[in-house]
Amino acid sequence: MASFAPASREVTFDPLKIPQAPGDPLYGLVTAYEADKSSEKVDLGVGAYRDGNCKPWVLPVVQKAEKIYHDNDEQDHEYLPIAGLPEFTNAAQKLILGGDSLAIKENRVCSFQTISGTGAIHLAVYISSPSWPIHDQVFANVELPVRYYPYFRKETKMIDFDGMVYVLESAPKGSIIVLHACAHNPTGVDPPHDQWKKLAEIVKANSLFPFFDSAYQGFASGSLSEDNFAILYFVEHGLGLVVAQSNLGLYGQRVGAFHFVTYYNRVASQVTVLQRSEISSPPIYGAQIASIILNNKQLFTEWEDDLRTMSGRIVEMRKCLKTELERLQTPGNWDHITSQIGTVFTGLDVRNTACS
Ligand SMILES: Cc1ncc(COP(=O)(O)O)c(C=O)c1O
């Protein structure tokens, strides 16, 4: 029964006391881009794939899945379970941990459908410097103190592995370490396999807790398993971890999943409480489309082809950008443009561009 007794601490609401929050820098850039009348403008803001006409690309396999979805009279718009669409979360689990995963067979993975990758991250913290700026905001918002590990050396445009190792080895036991599974955003520089192995050793020796953010599986190298190397390696070596997963270019549909690989099955009950209190249950449409693709062998293969189309074009565009920068005799070394993968960290700034 509701209690009408006065609260011990009065909470009052005064809209006049609400301070103006700063605008989101990235969305601010998008607005400025849209307002700019220049015919030569290029949108380098949002890290989403664009085709040769600078247009978003709806994956052909997604178009097929949407047709299958709409041709099915049995679809409805009922609530999903709190943990989301099981056909989607089970398929997403296999995608991220491998179809033969021992952890899945031993029932050590609990998976939740989330509001895309951002929602999945929301559910943990050392983050790389630099990192995707939203990492900072998400963790600060749930009052988790954030610390940083060095990641990128500006001078060499390479990973600062020694710096990273030094900080992770001295991090307090139990610290949560956010790692980009592939195509590190914003640098496009990933640890090679031997460095991932060393990181797994440190995580184990120092009882750290890895939190993988996987937003580009298959999109970075064109191979789902190559882009997944680190997660598979950590799980195979018995490490508990979480993965925040998003994919399929269904950005606006907010399709994502949160996987917890753990020996403790109480975890799922806690995540259920969090999910219920925050979003009650996740959205259905994008998960249905993803589920149609992930659970159909033919469509899955076509999706892999689409991934290769995108990653191949990114590689080509990187080569063109480097060639053009060199043709313009732009001061500096541009080798990193072709050695990085995924999103582009150009290293350009207005002082060293020869382009007018
Ligand atoms: C590193 C990283 N994590 C997560 C995301 C997830 O974004 P979304 O919530 O749109 O899936 C992105 C997207 O840009 C990203 O770059």
The ligand as a Gaussian input file, in Angstrom:
#p B3LYP/6-31G(d) Opt

LIG

0 1
 C       33.255000       1.648000     -30.094000
 C       31.771000       1.655000     -30.264000
 N       31.017000       1.026000     -29.363000
 C       29.692000       0.966000     -29.472000
 C       29.041000       1.577000     -30.525000
 C       27.583000       1.335000     -30.530000
 O       26.737000       2.211000     -31.045000
 P       25.200000       1.827000     -31.163000
 O       24.589000       2.073000     -29.826000
 O       24.715000       2.752000     -32.191000
 O       25.129000       0.382000     -31.554000
 C       29.773000       2.285000     -31.487000
 C       29.147000       2.994000     -32.583000
 O       29.644000       3.938000     -33.139000
 C       31.183000       2.308000     -31.352000
 O       31.961000       2.926000     -32.241000

